[in-house]
Amino acid sequence: MTATGARNAPDVVDVVALGESMVTFLPSRPGRLADVPSFDRGIGGAESNVACVLAAAGHTARWVGRVGADGFGDHLVEAIGGYGVDVSHVRRDPRRPTGIYFRTAGDRSTDAHEVAYYRAGSAASAMSPAGVDLDALRAGRVLHLSGITAALSSDCLDLLRELTAPRPGRPLISFDVNHRPGLWRNTRGPEVLLDLARGADLVFVGEDEAEEAWGITGGPTRIRQALPEPQTLVVKQGARGAVAFRHSAGSRAAGAARVGADGTPQAPGRATTPRPAPAQAQATFEPALHVDVVATTGAGDAFAAGFLSATLRDLPVRDRLRHGHLTAAAVLTAPGDLAAPPARAHADRLAALDDTAWGTLRLGPGWTRADEHEGPEKEARTP
């Protein structure tokens, strides 16, 4: 196994995540927003979700963001910190509010799903290269970003361009495209997202998302052809599964990320193996699990967290995809945006199943609390 660098270096964490987190209000029952009588408070934010799941899975994680000097901001910092995430670099804004949103219980992909955002002019939209601690952002083995931040304001976009620009010794840049057409104030969103993705080392994108944003059809290979630069590209295909493309000869030299020859992120200060420009990509497909879905919101963030966790542990690509599916299944079988991931030993045992057992595994609500010593046969019958 390739060494991934010293984990006790000063101020170094496994993953740093940058982005807006909001207080989310979840409906007390199904129905239109106009008909729901009450809501339960939670937290939501693509990047902070990833940090929370990784911390719950035993990694060191930091969330960098900006919230208002208000009660909702207090709640976010306390709740995210409660997962074990370092929130010491979160800035408080006395003039701008913390973002909030309300959503219905329906599946995001259906016409019945409603989301009402109250984030325009939020504290997070004021993030900029001069308004965050860049050293704290770069003091991780992985820096996780998403396209949502780029859409919040021109200052936020400048920040993402600064972080994805070629820079010697930068951390591995993980970028989830997260195309949200409603957030963009102009028609340049897809072009901007493609440019940012080309500057990253690891990219997550949905097959349907690539079609909506970039008009790419014809499957994951066509997406890889349009996005050949990242060392690793993960194309999510919903209930079918996911494909990971990896360059066999390492990532392109332009990024200069602290990445070993096998694509494993290094800690700051570690020597890395010089790598040539990309060679032909290797593709690995792994089918998704059969899941009794409760809600879909947050599943993409959880998949990214599971994949990143396995990447930090230098697991094989197949297992990285399987850990992504397992972590996503934890959220899919819970009502909120966040759910506790399975214990590491539990997830490792399931990820090691042969293809037949993996293909017959079915997971339902409560499966993450199953006894680690129960066999896959019982888990496959989880209601």
KAHU-V187601 format. One record per pair of residues at least 24 apart in sequence whose C-alpha atoms are under 6 Angstrom apart, sorted by the first residue. I is the first residue (numbers start at 1). J is the second residue. Records with the same first field share a line. If there is no record, write none. Layout:
I = J + J
//
This chain:
4 = 266
5 = 266 + 267
12 = 139 + 140
13 = 60 + 61 + 140
14 = 60 + 61 + 140 + 141
15 = 61 + 140 + 141 + 142 + 143
16 = 61 + 62 + 63 + 140 + 143
17 = 47 + 63 + 143 + 144
18 = 63 + 64 + 65 + 145
19 = 47 + 65 + 149
20 = 45 + 65 + 124
21 = 45
22 = 99 + 100
23 = 100
24 = 100 + 101 + 102
25 = 102
27 = 104
30 = 105
46 = 301
50 = 301 + 305
52 = 83
54 = 305
55 = 84 + 85
61 = 85
62 = 86
63 = 87
64 = 89 + 90
65 = 90
66 = 90 + 91 + 92 + 123 + 124
67 = 92 + 98 + 123 + 124
68 = 92 + 93 + 94 + 96 + 97 + 98 + 123
69 = 93 + 94
73 = 98
93 = 123
96 = 122 + 123
97 = 122 + 123
98 = 122 + 123
125 = 152 + 153
127 = 156
128 = 155 + 156 + 159
129 = 159
141 = 171 + 265 + 266 + 267
142 = 171 + 172
143 = 173 + 174
144 = 174 + 175
145 = 175
146 = 175 + 176 + 177
147 = 177 + 178
151 = 183 + 184
164 = 199
166 = 254 + 255
167 = 256
168 = 256
169 = 256 + 257 + 258
170 = 257 + 258
171 = 257 + 258
172 = 257 + 258 + 265
173 = 200 + 201
174 = 202 + 203
175 = 203
176 = 203 + 204
177 = 205
198 = 229
200 = 230
201 = 230 + 231
202 = 230 + 232 + 233
203 = 233
204 = 234
205 = 235
206 = 235 + 236
207 = 235 + 236 + 237
239 = 288
240 = 287 + 288
241 = 286 + 287 + 288
242 = 285 + 286
243 = 284 + 285
244 = 283 + 284
245 = 281 + 282 + 283
246 = 281 + 282
247 = 278 + 279 + 281
249 = 279
250 = 275
251 = 278
252 = 277 + 278
253 = 277
288 = 325
290 = 362
291 = 362 + 363 + 364
292 = 364
293 = 332 + 333
294 = 332 + 333 + 334 + 335
295 = 332 + 335
296 = 332
297 = 337
298 = 337
299 = 328 + 331
302 = 327 + 328
303 = 327 + 328
322 = 351
333 = 364 + 365
342 = 368
346 = 372
//
